[in-house]
Amino acid sequence: YYMYRDKFRFAAIPQSAGLGEAQFPPGKIMEDEFFGRVVTYRGELVIRIPVKSTAGFTLKAVSQGCADVGVCYIPVTQTAPVDSARSSGEDMRSEGNASNLLLRLQDTAPAR
């Protein structure tokens, strides 16, 4: 399973939290059957997103990926509360990983 860099979207609720531009690590460039030349990620992925707000907010993340067998999944939307006191000065990491999420979606998501 792999995730597409250009299919990630992030938003803060409320918008006044002020998200900066997401900072991605280098990924693997591949020629994709559906999307052409793309940057992809496998395994653990840490994306840094600067936040202007000192108050808590909800982070909304949209992502999409495919399986090596050629099955692509519909975009997935996830939300998570962000507590500014907890996130101040420390990395926030997802409690799940994209590969496990995609495995759960495999039975329910239509192929592209």
N, C-alpha and C positions, 0 to 999 in steps of 0.2 A: 504494500500500500504506500502511496505517496500523496503529498499535499501540494497544491499549486500556490506559488507565492502571490501571483496576481489575482487570486480568488479570495484572499483574505481582506476583510473589511472590518473596521472597528468604529464604535461609536460609544459615547458616554450618555447616560441618562441620569440627570439632566445634561443637556449639551454644555451647560455653563461650567462643567468640570474641566473643559478645555484640553482635549487630547492633542498631543503633538503628532508628528509623523512617525509611524511605526518604523522601527529599526530592525531589519532582518539580517541574520548572518548569511554568509555566502551559501548558496545552494548548488544543486547539480543541474546543469543545463541539459535538456533532452528535447528531442523532436517528438512531439505528442500527436497521436493520430487525430485527436479532436480539436486541439487548441494550437497546433504548430509548435514553434520554438518557445519553450517555457523553462522557468526555474522551479525546481521541485525540492521537497524535503522528505526525508524518511526518518523514523525514530523520533527521538526527543528534539523538540524545537523550542528555543527561547526567543521570543520577540519582545523587544523593549519598546514601551510606549510612554513617552513623557506625558505627565499630567500636571496641569497648572493649578488645579483646585486643591485646597487643603481639607475639604469636606469629603465625606464618603459619597460614593456614587455607584451606579450599576454599569458594568462594562458589557457591551454587546459585541460579540464576535461572530462573523460569518466566514465560513471556509468551505472549500471543496477539494476533493481528491479522487483518485482512481486506484484500482487494483491492477497489478501487473497482467492479469488475464484479460484486460480490456474493458472491465466494467467500471464506469464512472458513476459517481453518486451525485444526487441533487445537492445544491448548497445547504449546509447545515448552519443553523443559528443557535448560538449558546449565549447565556447571560450568567454573570457572576457578580455578587456584591464586592466592592472594593472598599476596605476600611482604611482611610488615610493614615490612621495611627499605626496600623499593622504594616502598611506598605512603605512607610517612610524609611528610606535608607536600606531596604532589603528587597531582594528579588521576589516577585510574585510568580509562582509557577502553577500551571494547571494541575489539578489533582488527577486528571485522566490524561491519556495520551491519544493522539489522533488515530493511531493504528487500532487501538481497542475500540474507539468510537466507530471507525469505519467497519470493523468486524461486526458490531452490533447492528449497523445499518444495512449490511450486505443482504439480509433476507427481506428487507422492507423497501429498499430504494430501487426505483426502476433504472435500467441501463440507459445510457445516452446513445 
